[in-house]
Amino acid sequence: MPVRMLTEKFYMVEDLVDILPLSKQSIQIYIRTGKLPGRRIGKFYYVSQASLKEFLKGRDRKVIEEEKRQNIHR
């Protein structure tokens, strides 16, 4: 079940196991390597709903950051 922080929904790894065809360990590795943008808060990893949508579109953190950088320089 997603957690709401401020105005955005965040998913814990256990939630993502039910959504994605990946194991808990694979999801944690994706988060740590930046393939799936997320944050570790305390002992839990959280992924925002927006980051999950971008991941499902096939875009990882590096692509998103590069797009932001290009928009800044325009």
C-alpha positions in Angstrom: 0.0 0.0 0.0 1.5 3.3 -1.0 2.4 5.9 1.6 1.5 9.6 1.1 4.1 12.1 2.0 3.2 15.7 1.4 1.3 15.6 -1.9 2.9 12.5 -3.5 2.5 8.8 -3.2 5.5 6.6 -2.4 5.9 2.9 -2.7 8.0 0.7 -0.5 9.9 -2.2 -2.1 7.4 -4.7 -0.8 4.7 -2.8 -2.7 6.8 -2.8 -5.9 7.2 -6.6 -5.7 3.5 -6.8 -6.3 3.5 -4.3 -9.1 6.7 -5.2 -11.0 7.9 -8.6 -12.3 11.1 -8.2 -10.1 12.3 -9.7 -6.9 12.8 -7.6 -3.7 16.5 -7.9 -4.1 16.4 -6.8 -7.8 14.3 -3.8 -6.9 16.7 -2.8 -4.2 19.7 -3.1 -6.6 17.8 -1.0 -9.2 17.3 1.7 -6.6 20.9 1.7 -5.4 22.3 1.8 -8.9 19.8 4.6 -10.0 18.0 2.5 -12.6 14.9 3.0 -10.5 15.0 6.4 -8.8 14.2 6.1 -5.1 15.4 7.0 -1.7 16.4 5.2 1.4 14.7 6.6 4.5 15.9 4.8 7.6 16.0 1.2 6.8 13.4 1.3 4.0 13.6 2.2 0.3 10.8 4.4 -1.2 10.0 5.1 -4.8 7.7 8.0 -5.8 4.7 7.3 -8.0 6.3 9.7 -10.6 9.6 7.8 -10.6 7.8 4.5 -11.0 5.9 5.9 -14.0 9.1 7.1 -15.6 10.8 3.8 -14.9 7.9 2.0 -16.6 8.3 4.2 -19.6 11.9 3.0 -19.8 13.6 6.1 -18.5 16.1 5.9 -15.7 17.5 8.6 -13.5 20.5 9.4 -15.8 18.1 10.1 -18.7 15.8 12.3 -16.6 18.7 14.3 -15.1 20.2 14.8 -18.6 16.9 16.1 -19.8 16.7 18.5 -16.9 20.2 19.8 -17.6 19.4 20.4 -21.2 16.2 22.4 -20.3 18.2 24.5 -17.9 20.7 25.5 -20.6 18.0 26.5 -23.1 
